[in-house]
Amino acid sequence: MTNARTADLIRRYLREVERALPQRLRSDVTREIASLIEDKLDERSAPDMRTEPVVVEVLKEMGDPREVARRFDPHPRYLVG
């Protein structure tokens, strides 16, 4: 069942993706990622039956939030040492 814990896991994941993006992309990319997560969850269970293990599995499949952000950033930032 959907609960505060599963919603919090998704929010935290999206926040990490957002932090890795430039400001100009944050809103659009975060909505896109949230939609992708929702689609994956819909494939596995009804919205009222989402358990924490299902949500964790989907987030793991999505990958590291920083890597996800990099895939959506057409102009990555580099540090020059």
N, CA, C and O atoms as a Maestro MAE file, in Angstrom:
{
 s_m_m2io_version
 :::
 2.0.0
}

f_m_ct {
 s_m_title
 :::
 protein
 m_atom[324] {
  # First column is atom index #
  i_m_mmod_type
  r_m_x_coord
  r_m_y_coord
  r_m_z_coord
  i_m_residue_number
  s_m_chain_name
  s_m_pdb_residue_name
  s_m_pdb_atom_name
  i_m_atomic_number
  :::
  1 25 0.839 -1.172 0.000 1 A "MET " " N  " 7
  2 3 0.000 0.000 0.000 1 A "MET " " CA " 6
  3 2 0.887 1.238 0.000 1 A "MET " " C  " 6
  4 15 1.955 1.240 0.612 1 A "MET " " O  " 8
  5 25 0.453 2.276 -0.675 2 A "THR " " N  " 7
  6 3 1.202 3.521 -0.722 2 A "THR " " CA " 6
  7 2 1.175 4.155 0.654 2 A "THR " " C  " 6
  8 15 0.130 4.208 1.303 2 A "THR " " O  " 8
  9 25 2.315 4.631 1.092 3 A "ASN " " N  " 7
  10 3 2.361 5.267 2.394 3 A "ASN " " CA " 6
  11 2 3.361 6.404 2.375 3 A "ASN " " C  " 6
  12 15 3.997 6.676 1.357 3 A "ASN " " O  " 8
  13 25 3.490 7.055 3.495 4 A "ALA " " N  " 7
  14 3 4.394 8.200 3.592 4 A "ALA " " CA " 6
  15 2 5.839 7.789 3.330 4 A "ALA " " C  " 6
  16 15 6.606 8.559 2.751 4 A "ALA " " O  " 8
  17 25 6.208 6.605 3.743 5 A "ARG " " N  " 7
  18 3 7.591 6.140 3.548 5 A "ARG " " CA " 6
  19 2 7.923 5.987 2.066 5 A "ARG " " C  " 6
  20 15 8.978 6.441 1.622 5 A "ARG " " O  " 8
  21 25 7.040 5.357 1.298 6 A "THR " " N  " 7
  22 3 7.318 5.180 -0.129 6 A "THR " " CA " 6
  23 2 7.316 6.524 -0.855 6 A "THR " " C  " 6
  24 15 8.149 6.758 -1.732 6 A "THR " " O  " 8
  25 25 6.386 7.407 -0.494 7 A "ALA " " N  " 7
  26 3 6.360 8.745 -1.096 7 A "ALA " " CA " 6
  27 2 7.638 9.508 -0.755 7 A "ALA " " C  " 6
  28 15 8.171 10.237 -1.593 7 A "ALA " " O  " 8
  29 25 8.126 9.343 0.468 8 A "ASP " " N  " 7
  30 3 9.353 10.012 0.882 8 A "ASP " " CA " 6
  31 2 10.564 9.487 0.108 8 A "ASP " " C  " 6
  32 15 11.445 10.264 -0.261 8 A "ASP " " O  " 8
  33 25 10.616 8.189 -0.136 9 A "LEU " " N  " 7
  34 3 11.718 7.617 -0.915 9 A "LEU " " CA " 6
  35 2 11.768 8.234 -2.315 9 A "LEU " " C  " 6
  36 15 12.839 8.579 -2.815 9 A "LEU " " O  " 8
  37 25 10.611 8.366 -2.929 10 A "ILE " " N  " 7
  38 3 10.550 8.948 -4.268 10 A "ILE " " CA " 6
  39 2 10.944 10.416 -4.229 10 A "ILE " " C  " 6
  40 15 11.703 10.873 -5.084 10 A "ILE " " O  " 8
  41 25 10.439 11.163 -3.251 11 A "ARG " " N  " 7
  42 3 10.788 12.590 -3.117 11 A "ARG " " CA " 6
  43 2 12.283 12.774 -2.928 11 A "ARG " " C  " 6
  44 15 12.887 13.653 -3.543 11 A "ARG " " O  " 8
  45 25 12.885 11.944 -2.077 12 A "ARG " " N  " 7
  46 3 14.330 12.061 -1.833 12 A "ARG " " CA " 6
  47 2 15.128 11.748 -3.091 12 A "ARG " " C  " 6
  48 15 16.117 12.420 -3.384 12 A "ARG " " O  " 8
  49 25 14.705 10.739 -3.831 13 A "TYR " " N  " 7
  50 3 15.380 10.396 -5.080 13 A "TYR " " CA " 6
  51 2 15.305 11.581 -6.053 13 A "TYR " " C  " 6
  52 15 16.316 11.984 -6.627 13 A "TYR " " O  " 8
  53 25 14.110 12.127 -6.230 14 A "LEU " " N  " 7
  54 3 13.934 13.253 -7.145 14 A "LEU " " CA " 6
  55 2 14.731 14.473 -6.697 14 A "LEU " " C  " 6
  56 15 15.271 15.202 -7.528 14 A "LEU " " O  " 8
  57 25 14.805 14.696 -5.401 15 A "ARG " " N  " 7
  58 3 15.588 15.817 -4.881 15 A "ARG " " CA " 6
  59 2 17.069 15.662 -5.239 15 A "ARG " " C  " 6
  60 15 17.733 16.641 -5.581 15 A "ARG " " O  " 8
  61 25 17.587 14.429 -5.160 16 A "GLU " " N  " 7
  62 3 18.989 14.179 -5.515 16 A "GLU " " CA " 6
  63 2 19.228 14.386 -7.013 16 A "GLU " " C  " 6
  64 15 20.259 14.926 -7.415 16 A "GLU " " O  " 8
  65 25 18.274 13.958 -7.827 17 A "VAL " " N  " 7
  66 3 18.394 14.219 -9.270 17 A "VAL " " CA " 6
  67 2 18.417 15.722 -9.504 17 A "VAL " " C  " 6
  68 15 19.263 16.235 -10.236 17 A "VAL " " O  " 8
  69 25 17.493 16.410 -8.883 18 A "GLU " " N  " 7
  70 3 17.368 17.855 -9.055 18 A "GLU " " CA " 6
  71 2 18.643 18.589 -8.645 18 A "GLU " " C  " 6
  72 15 19.073 19.519 -9.327 18 A "GLU " " O  " 8
  73 25 19.235 18.178 -7.552 19 A "ARG " " N  " 7
  74 3 20.454 18.841 -7.068 19 A "ARG " " CA " 6
  75 2 21.613 18.698 -8.042 19 A "ARG " " C  " 6
  76 15 22.513 19.537 -8.062 19 A "ARG " " O  " 8
  77 25 21.600 17.641 -8.851 20 A "ALA " " N  " 7
  78 3 22.688 17.393 -9.796 20 A "ALA " " CA " 6
  79 2 22.472 18.094 -11.140 20 A "ALA " " C  " 6
  80 15 23.305 17.981 -12.039 20 A "ALA " " O  " 8
  81 25 21.372 18.806 -11.277 21 A "LEU " " N  " 7
  82 3 21.053 19.475 -12.535 21 A "LEU " " CA " 6
  83 2 21.273 20.977 -12.445 21 A "LEU " " C  " 6
  84 15 21.179 21.553 -11.362 21 A "LEU " " O  " 8
  85 25 21.564 21.616 -13.574 22 A "PRO " " N  " 7
  86 3 21.587 23.079 -13.570 22 A "PRO " " CA " 6
  87 2 20.168 23.612 -13.322 22 A "PRO " " C  " 6
  88 15 19.182 22.960 -13.668 22 A "PRO " " O  " 8
  89 25 20.083 24.761 -12.740 23 A "GLN " " N  " 7
  90 3 18.794 25.364 -12.371 23 A "GLN " " CA " 6
  91 2 17.808 25.375 -13.538 23 A "GLN " " C  " 6
  92 15 16.627 25.092 -13.341 23 A "GLN " " O  " 8
  93 25 18.264 25.692 -14.734 24 A "ARG " " N  " 7
  94 3 17.382 25.841 -15.881 24 A "ARG " " CA " 6
  95 2 16.669 24.547 -16.268 24 A "ARG " " C  " 6
  96 15 15.629 24.591 -16.924 24 A "ARG " " O  " 8
  97 25 17.210 23.404 -15.876 25 A "LEU " " N  " 7
  98 3 16.628 22.111 -16.249 25 A "LEU " " CA " 6
  99 2 15.837 21.443 -15.131 25 A "LEU " " C  " 6
  100 15 15.110 20.480 -15.377 25 A "LEU " " O  " 8
  101 25 15.967 21.932 -13.937 26 A "ARG " " N  " 7
  102 3 15.432 21.215 -12.778 26 A "ARG " " CA " 6
  103 2 13.949 20.895 -12.857 26 A "ARG " " C  " 6
  104 15 13.556 19.748 -12.644 26 A "ARG " " O  " 8
  105 25 13.146 21.852 -13.148 27 A "SER " " N  " 7
  106 3 11.697 21.645 -13.130 27 A "SER " " CA " 6
  107 2 11.265 20.616 -14.175 27 A "SER " " C  " 6
  108 15 10.559 19.660 -13.854 27 A "SER " " O  " 8
  109 25 11.686 20.810 -15.412 28 A "ASP " " N  " 7
  110 3 11.269 19.915 -16.492 28 A "ASP " " CA " 6
  111 2 11.796 18.499 -16.299 28 A "ASP " " C  " 6
  112 15 11.050 17.530 -16.445 28 A "ASP " " O  " 8
  113 25 13.059 18.379 -15.976 29 A "VAL " " N  " 7
  114 3 13.657 17.055 -15.841 29 A "VAL " " CA " 6
  115 2 13.072 16.325 -14.636 29 A "VAL " " C  " 6
  116 15 12.817 15.123 -14.709 29 A "VAL " " O  " 8
  117 25 12.861 17.022 -13.550 30 A "THR " " N  " 7
  118 3 12.296 16.386 -12.363 30 A "THR " " CA " 6
  119 2 10.892 15.849 -12.665 30 A "THR " " C  " 6
  120 15 10.540 14.750 -12.236 30 A "THR " " O  " 8
  121 25 10.101 16.618 -13.397 31 A "ARG " " N  " 7
  122 3 8.762 16.140 -13.783 31 A "ARG " " CA " 6
  123 2 8.867 14.912 -14.683 31 A "ARG " " C  " 6
  124 15 8.097 13.963 -14.539 31 A "ARG " " O  " 8
  125 25 9.818 14.935 -15.609 32 A "GLU " " N  " 7
  126 3 10.002 13.803 -16.510 32 A "GLU " " CA " 6
  127 2 10.411 12.543 -15.746 32 A "GLU " " C  " 6
  128 15 9.874 11.463 -15.992 32 A "GLU " " O  " 8
  129 25 11.353 12.683 -14.828 33 A "ILE " " N  " 7
  130 3 11.803 11.544 -14.034 33 A "ILE " " CA " 6
  131 2 10.663 11.024 -13.160 33 A "ILE " " C  " 6
  132 15 10.471 9.814 -13.041 33 A "ILE " " O  " 8
  133 25 9.915 11.929 -12.556 34 A "ALA " " N  " 7
  134 3 8.775 11.520 -11.730 34 A "ALA " " CA " 6
  135 2 7.775 10.729 -12.568 34 A "ALA " " C  " 6
  136 15 7.210 9.744 -12.094 34 A "ALA " " O  " 8
  137 25 7.558 11.151 -13.799 35 A "SER " " N  " 7
  138 3 6.646 10.450 -14.692 35 A "SER " " CA " 6
  139 2 7.180 9.058 -15.045 35 A "SER " " C  " 6
  140 15 6.419 8.090 -15.083 35 A "SER " " O  " 8
  141 25 8.466 8.961 -15.298 36 A "LEU " " N  " 7
  142 3 9.072 7.663 -15.587 36 A "LEU " " CA " 6
  143 2 8.944 6.708 -14.401 36 A "LEU " " C  " 6
  144 15 8.632 5.530 -14.571 36 A "LEU " " O  " 8
  145 25 9.187 7.228 -13.209 37 A "ILE " " N  " 7
  146 3 9.056 6.411 -12.004 37 A "ILE " " CA " 6
  147 2 7.607 5.941 -11.845 37 A "ILE " " C  " 6
  148 15 7.351 4.773 -11.552 37 A "ILE " " O  " 8
  149 25 6.683 6.852 -12.040 38 A "GLU " " N  " 7
  150 3 5.261 6.513 -11.925 38 A "GLU " " CA " 6
  151 2 4.875 5.425 -12.926 38 A "GLU " " C  " 6
  152 15 4.150 4.490 -12.585 38 A "GLU " " O  " 8
  153 25 5.359 5.547 -14.160 39 A "ASP " " N  " 7
  154 3 5.066 4.538 -15.179 39 A "ASP " " CA " 6
  155 2 5.606 3.170 -14.771 39 A "ASP " " C  " 6
  156 15 4.921 2.157 -14.913 39 A "ASP " " O  " 8
  157 25 6.833 3.147 -14.265 40 A "LYS " " N  " 7
  158 3 7.430 1.877 -13.842 40 A "LYS " " CA " 6
  159 2 6.650 1.267 -12.673 40 A "LYS " " C  " 6
  160 15 6.450 0.054 -12.611 40 A "LYS " " O  " 8
  161 25 6.222 2.118 -11.761 41 A "LEU " " N  " 7
  162 3 5.438 1.623 -10.627 41 A "LEU " " CA " 6
  163 2 4.078 1.093 -11.092 41 A "LEU " " C  " 6
  164 15 3.595 0.078 -10.591 41 A "LEU " " O  " 8
  165 25 3.473 1.786 -12.045 42 A "ASP " " N  " 7
  166 3 2.182 1.340 -12.575 42 A "ASP " " CA " 6
  167 2 2.285 -0.033 -13.225 42 A "ASP " " C  " 6
  168 15 1.346 -0.827 -13.165 42 A "ASP " " O  " 8
  169 25 3.427 -0.308 -13.846 43 A "GLU " " N  " 7
  170 3 3.626 -1.610 -14.482 43 A "GLU " " CA " 6
  171 2 3.669 -2.737 -13.452 43 A "GLU " " C  " 6
  172 15 3.336 -3.880 -13.767 43 A "GLU " " O  " 8
  173 25 4.074 -2.422 -12.236 44 A "ARG " " N  " 7
  174 3 4.285 -3.463 -11.221 44 A "ARG " " CA " 6
  175 2 3.124 -3.638 -10.249 44 A "ARG " " C  " 6
  176 15 2.886 -4.737 -9.747 44 A "ARG " " O  " 8
  177 25 2.409 -2.560 -9.991 45 A "SER " " N  " 7
  178 3 1.343 -2.675 -9.000 45 A "SER " " CA " 6
  179 2 0.350 -1.522 -9.126 45 A "SER " " C  " 6
  180 15 0.643 -0.485 -9.722 45 A "SER " " O  " 8
  181 25 -0.813 -1.728 -8.556 46 A "ALA " " N  " 7
  182 3 -1.819 -0.674 -8.507 46 A "ALA " " CA " 6
  183 2 -1.335 0.415 -7.542 46 A "ALA " " C  " 6
  184 15 -0.629 0.121 -6.577 46 A "ALA " " O  " 8
  185 25 -1.715 1.667 -7.802 47 A "PRO " " N  " 7
  186 3 -1.246 2.759 -6.943 47 A "PRO " " CA " 6
  187 2 -1.505 2.555 -5.451 47 A "PRO " " C  " 6
  188 15 -0.712 3.009 -4.627 47 A "PRO " " O  " 8
  189 25 -2.574 1.897 -5.095 48 A "ASP " " N  " 7
  190 3 -2.876 1.706 -3.679 48 A "ASP " " CA " 6
  191 2 -2.193 0.473 -3.086 48 A "ASP " " C  " 6
  192 15 -2.396 0.153 -1.915 48 A "ASP " " O  " 8
  193 25 -1.379 -0.220 -3.897 49 A "MET " " N  " 7
  194 3 -0.696 -1.424 -3.415 49 A "MET " " CA " 6
  195 2 0.828 -1.331 -3.541 49 A "MET " " C  " 6
  196 15 1.509 -2.355 -3.585 49 A "MET " " O  " 8
  197 25 1.348 -0.141 -3.598 50 A "ARG " " N  " 7
  198 3 2.793 0.032 -3.755 50 A "ARG " " CA " 6
  199 2 3.497 -0.148 -2.422 50 A "ARG " " C  " 6
  200 15 3.294 0.615 -1.478 50 A "ARG " " O  " 8
  201 25 4.316 -1.162 -2.375 51 A "THR " " N  " 7
  202 3 5.060 -1.433 -1.153 51 A "THR " " CA " 6
  203 2 6.449 -0.819 -1.260 51 A "THR " " C  " 6
  204 15 6.917 -0.480 -2.347 51 A "THR " " O  " 8
  205 25 7.082 -0.687 -0.131 52 A "GLU " " N  " 7
  206 3 8.435 -0.128 -0.099 52 A "GLU " " CA " 6
  207 2 9.405 -0.940 -0.959 52 A "GLU " " C  " 6
  208 15 10.190 -0.341 -1.695 52 A "GLU " " O  " 8
  209 25 9.387 -2.273 -0.901 53 A "PRO " " N  " 7
  210 3 10.309 -3.031 -1.759 53 A "PRO " " CA " 6
  211 2 10.102 -2.763 -3.255 53 A "PRO " " C  " 6
  212 15 11.068 -2.736 -4.018 53 A "PRO " " O  " 8
  213 25 8.860 -2.566 -3.673 54 A "VAL " " N  " 7
  214 3 8.595 -2.274 -5.086 54 A "VAL " " CA " 6
  215 2 9.178 -0.916 -5.455 54 A "VAL " " C  " 6
  216 15 9.810 -0.775 -6.502 54 A "VAL " " O  " 8
  217 25 8.973 0.066 -4.619 55 A "VAL " " N  " 7
  218 3 9.499 1.405 -4.880 55 A "VAL " " CA " 6
  219 2 11.030 1.378 -4.891 55 A "VAL " " C  " 6
  220 15 11.651 1.980 -5.767 55 A "VAL " " O  " 8
  221 25 11.630 0.698 -3.945 56 A "VAL " " N  " 7
  222 3 13.093 0.604 -3.892 56 A "VAL " " CA " 6
  223 2 13.622 -0.067 -5.153 56 A "VAL " " C  " 6
  224 15 14.625 0.374 -5.714 56 A "VAL " " O  " 8
  225 25 12.967 -1.114 -5.596 57 A "GLU " " N  " 7
  226 3 13.388 -1.816 -6.814 57 A "GLU " " CA " 6
  227 2 13.360 -0.884 -8.026 57 A "GLU " " C  " 6
  228 15 14.302 -0.866 -8.818 57 A "GLU " " O  " 8
  229 25 12.291 -0.116 -8.168 58 A "VAL " " N  " 7
  230 3 12.170 0.818 -9.292 58 A "VAL " " CA " 6
  231 2 13.262 1.882 -9.225 58 A "VAL " " C  " 6
  232 15 13.881 2.203 -10.239 58 A "VAL " " O  " 8
  233 25 13.501 2.427 -8.037 59 A "LEU " " N  " 7
  234 3 14.524 3.471 -7.910 59 A "LEU " " CA " 6
  235 2 15.912 2.916 -8.215 59 A "LEU " " C  " 6
  236 15 16.741 3.606 -8.808 59 A "LEU " " O  " 8
  237 25 16.163 1.693 -7.818 60 A "LYS " " N  " 7
  238 3 17.451 1.060 -8.157 60 A "LYS " " CA " 6
  239 2 17.580 0.880 -9.659 60 A "LYS " " C  " 6
  240 15 18.650 1.100 -10.227 60 A "LYS " " O  " 8
  241 25 16.501 0.485 -10.297 61 A "GLU " " N  " 7
  242 3 16.512 0.328 -11.753 61 A "GLU " " CA " 6
  243 2 16.777 1.663 -12.454 61 A "GLU " " C  " 6
  244 15 17.448 1.709 -13.485 61 A "GLU " " O  " 8
  245 25 16.256 2.722 -11.898 62 A "MET " " N  " 7
  246 3 16.474 4.042 -12.495 62 A "MET " " CA " 6
  247 2 17.962 4.391 -12.483 62 A "MET " " C  " 6
  248 15 18.477 5.012 -13.413 62 A "MET " " O  " 8
  249 25 18.635 3.981 -11.417 63 A "GLY " " N  " 7
  250 3 20.066 4.231 -11.317 63 A "GLY " " CA " 6
  251 2 20.395 5.357 -10.356 63 A "GLY " " C  " 6
  252 15 19.514 5.996 -9.781 63 A "GLY " " O  " 8
  253 25 21.686 5.578 -10.201 64 A "ASP " " N  " 7
  254 3 22.169 6.641 -9.327 64 A "ASP " " CA " 6
  255 2 21.584 7.977 -9.784 64 A "ASP " " C  " 6
  256 15 21.635 8.291 -10.973 64 A "ASP " " O  " 8
  257 25 21.029 8.767 -8.865 65 A "PRO " " N  " 7
  258 3 20.409 10.035 -9.250 65 A "PRO " " CA " 6
  259 2 21.340 10.971 -10.017 65 A "PRO " " C  " 6
  260 15 20.898 11.678 -10.923 65 A "PRO " " O  " 8
  261 25 22.616 10.982 -9.663 66 A "ARG " " N  " 7
  262 3 23.559 11.863 -10.377 66 A "ARG " " CA " 6
  263 2 23.755 11.402 -11.818 66 A "ARG " " C  " 6
  264 15 23.879 12.222 -12.728 66 A "ARG " " O  " 8
  265 25 23.781 10.092 -12.017 67 A "GLU " " N  " 7
  266 3 23.912 9.562 -13.381 67 A "GLU " " CA " 6
  267 2 22.653 9.860 -14.200 67 A "GLU " " C  " 6
  268 15 22.736 10.198 -15.381 67 A "GLU " " O  " 8
  269 25 21.507 9.733 -13.569 68 A "VAL " " N  " 7
  270 3 20.250 10.045 -14.241 68 A "VAL " " CA " 6
  271 2 20.254 11.509 -14.664 68 A "VAL " " C  " 6
  272 15 19.876 11.828 -15.792 68 A "VAL " " O  " 8
  273 25 20.672 12.391 -13.785 69 A "ALA " " N  " 7
  274 3 20.731 13.821 -14.103 69 A "ALA " " CA " 6
  275 2 21.676 14.078 -15.266 69 A "ALA " " C  " 6
  276 15 21.369 14.883 -16.145 69 A "ALA " " O  " 8
  277 25 22.809 13.413 -15.283 70 A "ARG " " N  " 7
  278 3 23.775 13.609 -16.372 70 A "ARG " " CA " 6
  279 2 23.185 13.220 -17.729 70 A "ARG " " C  " 6
  280 15 23.485 13.850 -18.743 70 A "ARG " " O  " 8
  281 25 22.360 12.198 -17.744 71 A "ARG " " N  " 7
  282 3 21.746 11.781 -19.016 71 A "ARG " " CA " 6
  283 2 20.787 12.837 -19.559 71 A "ARG " " C  " 6
  284 15 20.537 12.886 -20.763 71 A "ARG " " O  " 8
  285 25 20.258 13.668 -18.693 72 A "PHE " " N  " 7
  286 3 19.301 14.684 -19.115 72 A "PHE " " CA " 6
  287 2 19.939 16.062 -19.324 72 A "PHE " " C  " 6
  288 15 19.269 16.985 -19.788 72 A "PHE " " O  " 8
  289 25 21.189 16.207 -18.997 73 A "ASP " " N  " 7
  290 3 21.863 17.503 -19.125 73 A "ASP " " CA " 6
  291 2 22.673 17.524 -20.420 73 A "ASP " " C  " 6
  292 15 23.699 16.851 -20.514 73 A "ASP " " O  " 8
  293 25 22.222 18.296 -21.430 74 A "PRO " " N  " 7
  294 3 22.943 18.323 -22.702 74 A "PRO " " CA " 6
  295 2 24.288 19.055 -22.626 74 A "PRO " " C  " 6
  296 15 25.126 18.911 -23.516 74 A "PRO " " O  " 8
  297 25 24.490 19.826 -21.579 75 A "HIS " " N  " 7
  298 3 25.736 20.572 -21.409 75 A "HIS " " CA " 6
  299 2 26.320 20.281 -20.029 75 A "HIS " " C  " 6
  300 15 26.193 21.098 -19.117 75 A "HIS " " O  " 8
  301 25 26.953 19.130 -19.875 76 A "PRO " " N  " 7
  302 3 27.486 18.782 -18.554 76 A "PRO " " CA " 6
  303 2 28.550 19.774 -18.093 76 A "PRO " " C  " 6
  304 15 29.246 20.394 -18.897 76 A "PRO " " O  " 8
  305 25 28.649 19.900 -16.786 77 A "ARG " " N  " 7
  306 3 29.630 20.798 -16.192 77 A "ARG " " CA " 6
  307 2 30.877 20.003 -15.850 77 A "ARG " " C  " 6
  308 15 30.795 18.888 -15.334 77 A "ARG " " O  " 8
  309 25 32.008 20.573 -16.134 78 A "TYR " " N  " 7
  310 3 33.269 19.897 -15.831 78 A "TYR " " CA " 6
  311 2 34.084 20.755 -14.889 78 A "TYR " " C  " 6
  312 15 34.049 21.984 -14.951 78 A "TYR " " O  " 8
  313 25 34.806 20.098 -14.031 79 A "LEU " " N  " 7
  314 3 35.756 20.792 -13.177 79 A "LEU " " CA " 6
  315 2 37.100 20.769 -13.867 79 A "LEU " " C  " 6
  316 15 37.533 19.732 -14.370 79 A "LEU " " O  " 8
  317 25 37.753 21.901 -13.892 80 A "VAL " " N  " 7
  318 3 39.086 21.968 -14.475 80 A "VAL " " CA " 6
  319 2 40.064 22.056 -13.315 80 A "VAL " " C  " 6
  320 15 39.992 22.968 -12.490 80 A "VAL " " O  " 8
  321 25 40.984 21.092 -13.264 81 A "GLY " " N  " 7
  322 3 41.871 21.012 -12.124 81 A "GLY " " CA " 6
  323 2 43.165 21.720 -12.276 81 A "GLY " " C  " 6
  324 15 43.987 21.709 -11.360 81 A "GLY " " O  " 8
  :::
 }
 m_bond[323] {
  # First column is bond index #
  i_m_from
  i_m_to
  i_m_order
  :::
  1 1 2 1
  2 2 3 1
  3 3 4 2
  4 3 5 1
  5 5 6 1
  6 6 7 1
  7 7 8 2
  8 7 9 1
  9 9 10 1
  10 10 11 1
  11 11 12 2
  12 11 13 1
  13 13 14 1
  14 14 15 1
  15 15 16 2
  16 15 17 1
  17 17 18 1
  18 18 19 1
  19 19 20 2
  20 19 21 1
  21 21 22 1
  22 22 23 1
  23 23 24 2
  24 23 25 1
  25 25 26 1
  26 26 27 1
  27 27 28 2
  28 27 29 1
  29 29 30 1
  30 30 31 1
  31 31 32 2
  32 31 33 1
  33 33 34 1
  34 34 35 1
  35 35 36 2
  36 35 37 1
  37 37 38 1
  38 38 39 1
  39 39 40 2
  40 39 41 1
  41 41 42 1
  42 42 43 1
  43 43 44 2
  44 43 45 1
  45 45 46 1
  46 46 47 1
  47 47 48 2
  48 47 49 1
  49 49 50 1
  50 50 51 1
  51 51 52 2
  52 51 53 1
  53 53 54 1
  54 54 55 1
  55 55 56 2
  56 55 57 1
  57 57 58 1
  58 58 59 1
  59 59 60 2
  60 59 61 1
  61 61 62 1
  62 62 63 1
  63 63 64 2
  64 63 65 1
  65 65 66 1
  66 66 67 1
  67 67 68 2
  68 67 69 1
  69 69 70 1
  70 70 71 1
  71 71 72 2
  72 71 73 1
  73 73 74 1
  74 74 75 1
  75 75 76 2
  76 75 77 1
  77 77 78 1
  78 78 79 1
  79 79 80 2
  80 79 81 1
  81 81 82 1
  82 82 83 1
  83 83 84 2
  84 83 85 1
  85 85 86 1
  86 86 87 1
  87 87 88 2
  88 87 89 1
  89 89 90 1
  90 90 91 1
  91 91 92 2
  92 91 93 1
  93 93 94 1
  94 94 95 1
  95 95 96 2
  96 95 97 1
  97 97 98 1
  98 98 99 1
  99 99 100 2
  100 99 101 1
  101 101 102 1
  102 102 103 1
  103 103 104 2
  104 103 105 1
  105 105 106 1
  106 106 107 1
  107 107 108 2
  108 107 109 1
  109 109 110 1
  110 110 111 1
  111 111 112 2
  112 111 113 1
  113 113 114 1
  114 114 115 1
  115 115 116 2
  116 115 117 1
  117 117 118 1
  118 118 119 1
  119 119 120 2
  120 119 121 1
  121 121 122 1
  122 122 123 1
  123 123 124 2
  124 123 125 1
  125 125 126 1
  126 126 127 1
  127 127 128 2
  128 127 129 1
  129 129 130 1
  130 130 131 1
  131 131 132 2
  132 131 133 1
  133 133 134 1
  134 134 135 1
  135 135 136 2
  136 135 137 1
  137 137 138 1
  138 138 139 1
  139 139 140 2
  140 139 141 1
  141 141 142 1
  142 142 143 1
  143 143 144 2
  144 143 145 1
  145 145 146 1
  146 146 147 1
  147 147 148 2
  148 147 149 1
  149 149 150 1
  150 150 151 1
  151 151 152 2
  152 151 153 1
  153 153 154 1
  154 154 155 1
  155 155 156 2
  156 155 157 1
  157 157 158 1
  158 158 159 1
  159 159 160 2
  160 159 161 1
  161 161 162 1
  162 162 163 1
  163 163 164 2
  164 163 165 1
  165 165 166 1
  166 166 167 1
  167 167 168 2
  168 167 169 1
  169 169 170 1
  170 170 171 1
  171 171 172 2
  172 171 173 1
  173 173 174 1
  174 174 175 1
  175 175 176 2
  176 175 177 1
  177 177 178 1
  178 178 179 1
  179 179 180 2
  180 179 181 1
  181 181 182 1
  182 182 183 1
  183 183 184 2
  184 183 185 1
  185 185 186 1
  186 186 187 1
  187 187 188 2
  188 187 189 1
  189 189 190 1
  190 190 191 1
  191 191 192 2
  192 191 193 1
  193 193 194 1
  194 194 195 1
  195 195 196 2
  196 195 197 1
  197 197 198 1
  198 198 199 1
  199 199 200 2
  200 199 201 1
  201 201 202 1
  202 202 203 1
  203 203 204 2
  204 203 205 1
  205 205 206 1
  206 206 207 1
  207 207 208 2
  208 207 209 1
  209 209 210 1
  210 210 211 1
  211 211 212 2
  212 211 213 1
  213 213 214 1
  214 214 215 1
  215 215 216 2
  216 215 217 1
  217 217 218 1
  218 218 219 1
  219 219 220 2
  220 219 221 1
  221 221 222 1
  222 222 223 1
  223 223 224 2
  224 223 225 1
  225 225 226 1
  226 226 227 1
  227 227 228 2
  228 227 229 1
  229 229 230 1
  230 230 231 1
  231 231 232 2
  232 231 233 1
  233 233 234 1
  234 234 235 1
  235 235 236 2
  236 235 237 1
  237 237 238 1
  238 238 239 1
  239 239 240 2
  240 239 241 1
  241 241 242 1
  242 242 243 1
  243 243 244 2
  244 243 245 1
  245 245 246 1
  246 246 247 1
  247 247 248 2
  248 247 249 1
  249 249 250 1
  250 250 251 1
  251 251 252 2
  252 251 253 1
  253 253 254 1
  254 254 255 1
  255 255 256 2
  256 255 257 1
  257 257 258 1
  258 258 259 1
  259 259 260 2
  260 259 261 1
  261 261 262 1
  262 262 263 1
  263 263 264 2
  264 263 265 1
  265 265 266 1
  266 266 267 1
  267 267 268 2
  268 267 269 1
  269 269 270 1
  270 270 271 1
  271 271 272 2
  272 271 273 1
  273 273 274 1
  274 274 275 1
  275 275 276 2
  276 275 277 1
  277 277 278 1
  278 278 279 1
  279 279 280 2
  280 279 281 1
  281 281 282 1
  282 282 283 1
  283 283 284 2
  284 283 285 1
  285 285 286 1
  286 286 287 1
  287 287 288 2
  288 287 289 1
  289 289 290 1
  290 290 291 1
  291 291 292 2
  292 291 293 1
  293 293 294 1
  294 294 295 1
  295 295 296 2
  296 295 297 1
  297 297 298 1
  298 298 299 1
  299 299 300 2
  300 299 301 1
  301 301 302 1
  302 302 303 1
  303 303 304 2
  304 303 305 1
  305 305 306 1
  306 306 307 1
  307 307 308 2
  308 307 309 1
  309 309 310 1
  310 310 311 1
  311 311 312 2
  312 311 313 1
  313 313 314 1
  314 314 315 1
  315 315 316 2
  316 315 317 1
  317 317 318 1
  318 318 319 1
  319 319 320 2
  320 319 321 1
  321 321 322 1
  322 322 323 1
  323 323 324 2
  :::
 }
}
